[in-house]
Amino acid sequence: MQKVSRGKVFLAIGLVALVGGLTWVGGRYAASASAADERTMVLERVRTMDRLATIERVYTGVWRSESSRGADGFWEFVPGADAISRSLTSNSALVSYTARVQAGIELDQVAVSDEGDRLVIHLPAPWIEGNPGNVNAESVQSGLLWRNNNMTLTAEREAVAEARKQAVKGGISGEAIDSAAVQLNRFLDPIVEKPLEFRAPGGRVIGVPQERV
């Protein structure tokens, strides 16, 4: 029976340990590189879409806008002069309008983090824009001593601003964020391995329908 030297045994054990260690390190490196690649891929895919409009509301109504000029100079200090000046320079416009309010997110502001068992998509605060649709001047009145030629345009801008205010009060911001999460999940879920989690500004987790079977 041939004897094996103790040195050769230790050498063999060392080689096995070295190979095992390299395999373990290589596996961890590959997993880390894969996670980084997936995160980068998600960012690239999202940011190629630039801007995402996710929700639109339409408002109709009637809006009245008024403007006038107060007393100035010496007359500013005369009791009752300001009221008289405003009465003689009063302009008004009454418009019926349709305004569209859109909301969505800027996709170049989306952030992605890898949290081990899932990719977390951090959504930015939404943009909200109001735009006029059909605007009709129902009545325009000019002052006796001053005429505001922009009265109808002023009424239109105020009507759109009021529509946007109503949309914000009605919760369009939260709806825009939730809708963005659903749309991005539908787009990204088929092309990534890890489950996706979407978070609104402030950290709220957004529930999205599960696309995977």
For each residue, the residues with C-beta under 8 A, 3 or more apart:
1:
2:
3:
4: 8 9
5: 8 9
6: 9 10
7: 10 11
8: 4 5 11 12
9: 4 5 6 12 13
10: 6 7 13 14
11: 7 8 14 15
12: 8 9 15 16
13: 9 10 16 17
14: 10 11 17 18
15: 11 12 18 19
16: 12 13 19 20
17: 13 14 20 21
18: 14 15 21 22
19: 15 16 22 23
20: 16 17 23 24
21: 17 18 24 25
22: 18 19 25 26
23: 19 20 26 27
24: 20 21 27 28
25: 21 22 28 29
26: 22 23 29 30
27: 23 24 30 31
28: 24 25 31 32
29: 25 26 32 33
30: 26 27 33 34
31: 27 28 34 35
32: 28 29 35 36
33: 29 30 36 37
34: 30 31 37 38
35: 31 32 38 39 114 194
36: 32 33 39 40 114
37: 33 34 40 41
38: 34 35 41 42 114 119 192 193 194
39: 35 36 42 43 112 113 114 119
40: 36 37 43 44
41: 37 38 44 45 191 192
42: 38 39 45 46 112 119 121 188 192
43: 39 40 46 47 110 112
44: 40 41 47 48
45: 41 42 48 49 187 188 191
46: 42 43 49 107 110 112 121 184 188
47: 43 44 50 107 108 110
48: 44 45
49: 45 46 52 107
50: 47 106 107 108
51: 104 105 106 107
52: 49 104 105 107 180 183 184
53: 56 102 103 104
54: 103 104 105 126 175 176 179 180 183
55: 102 103 104 172 175 176 179
56: 53 100 101 102 103
57: 100 101 167 170 172
58: 98 99 100 101 133
59: 98 99 100 101 163 166 167
60: 96 97 98 99
61: 96 97 159 162 163
62: 94 95 96 97 138
63: 94 95 97 155 158 159 162
64: 92 93 94 95 155
65: 92 93 95 151 154 155 158
66: 90 91 92
67: 90 91 92 148 151 154
68: 85 86 87 89 90 91 143 146
69: 72 85 86 89 146
70: 76 82 85 86
71: 75 76 78 81 82 84 85
72: 69 75 76
73: 76
74: 77 78
75: 71 72 78 81 82 85
76: 70 71 72 73 81 82
77: 74
78: 71 74 75 81
79:
80: 83 84
81: 71 75 76 78 84 85
82: 70 71 75 76 85 86
83: 80 86 87
84: 71 80 81 87 88
85: 68 69 70 71 75 81 82 88 89
86: 68 69 70 82 83 89 90
87: 68 83 84 90
88: 84 85 143 144 145 146
89: 68 69 85 86 143 144 145 146
90: 66 67 68 86 87 141 143
91: 66 67 68 141 142 143 146 147 148 151
92: 64 65 66 67 139 140 141 151
93: 64 65 137 139 140 141 151 152 154 155
94: 62 63 64 137 138 139 140 155
95: 62 63 64 65 135 136 137 138 152 155 156 159
96: 60 61 62 135 136 138
97: 60 61 62 63 132 133 134 135 136 156 159 160 163
98: 58 59 60 132 133 134 135
99: 58 59 60 130 131 132 133 159 160 163 164
100: 56 57 58 59 130 131 132 133
101: 56 57 58 59 128 129 130 131 163 164 166 167 172
102: 53 55 56 128 129 131
103: 53 54 55 56 126 127 128 129 167 172 173 175 176
104: 51 52 53 54 55 126 127 176 180
105: 51 52 54 109 110 123 124 125 126 127 176 177 180
106: 50 51 109 124 127
107: 46 47 49 50 51 52 110
108: 47 50
109: 105 106 124
110: 43 46 47 105 107 121 122 123 124 184
111: 121 122
112: 39 42 43 46 119 120 121 122
113: 39 119 120 122
114: 35 36 38 39 119 120 194
115: 118 119 120 197
116:
117: 194 195
118: 115 194 195 196 197
119: 38 39 42 112 113 114 115 192 194 195 196 197
120: 112 113 114 115 196 197 198 199
121: 42 46 110 111 112 181 184 188 196 197 198 199
122: 110 111 112 113 199
123: 105 110 177 180 181 198 199 200 201 206
124: 105 106 109 110 201
125: 105 173 201
126: 54 103 104 105 172 173 176 177 180
127: 103 104 105 106
128: 101 102 103 164 167 168 172 173 176
129: 101 102 103 164
130: 99 100 101 160 161 163 164 167
131: 99 100 101 102 160
132: 97 98 99 100 135 156 159 160
133: 58 97 98 99 100
134: 97 98
135: 95 96 97 98 132 152 156 159
136: 95 96 97
137: 93 94 95 140 152 155
138: 62 94 95 96
139: 92 93 94
140: 92 93 94 137 151 152
141: 90 91 92 93
142: 91 146 147 148 151
143: 68 88 89 90 91 146 147 148
144: 88 89
145: 88 89
146: 68 69 88 89 91 142 143
147: 91 142 143
148: 67 91 142 143 151 154
149:
150: 153 154
151: 65 67 91 92 93 140 142 148 154 155
152: 93 95 135 137 140 155 156
153: 150 156 157
154: 65 67 93 148 150 151 157 158
155: 63 64 65 93 94 95 137 151 152 158 159
156: 95 97 132 135 152 153 159 160
157: 153 154 160 161
158: 63 65 154 155 161 162
159: 61 63 95 97 99 132 135 155 156 162 163
160: 97 99 130 131 132 156 157 163 164
161: 130 157 158 164 165
162: 61 63 158 159 165 166
163: 59 61 97 99 101 130 159 160 166 167
164: 99 101 128 129 130 160 161 167 168
165: 161 162 168 169
166: 59 101 162 163 169 170
167: 57 59 101 103 128 130 163 164 170 172
168: 128 164 165 172 173
169: 165 166
170: 57 166 167
171: 174 175
172: 55 57 101 103 126 128 167 168 175 176
173: 103 125 126 128 168 176 177
174: 171 177 178 200
175: 54 55 103 171 172 178 179
176: 54 55 103 104 105 126 128 172 173 179 180
177: 105 123 126 173 174 180 181 200 201 206
178: 174 175 181 182 200 206
179: 54 55 175 176 182 183
180: 52 54 104 105 123 126 176 177 183 184
181: 121 123 177 178 184 185 198 200 206 208
182: 178 179 185 186 208 209
183: 52 54 179 180 186 187
184: 46 52 110 121 180 181 187 188 198
185: 181 182 188 189 196 198 208 209 211
186: 182 183 189 211
187: 45 183 184
188: 42 45 46 121 184 185 191 192 196
189: 185 186 192 196 211 212
190: 211
191: 41 45 188
192: 38 41 42 119 188 189 196
193: 38
194: 35 38 114 117 118 119
195: 117 118 119 212
196: 118 119 120 121 185 188 189 192 208
197: 115 118 119 120 121 205
198: 120 121 123 181 184 185 205 206 208
199: 120 121 122 123 203 204 205 206
200: 123 174 177 178 181 203 204 206
201: 123 124 125 177
202:
203: 199 200
204: 199 200
205: 197 198 199
206: 123 177 178 181 198 199 200
207:
208: 181 182 185 196 198
209: 182 185
210:
211: 185 186 189 190
212: 189 195
213:
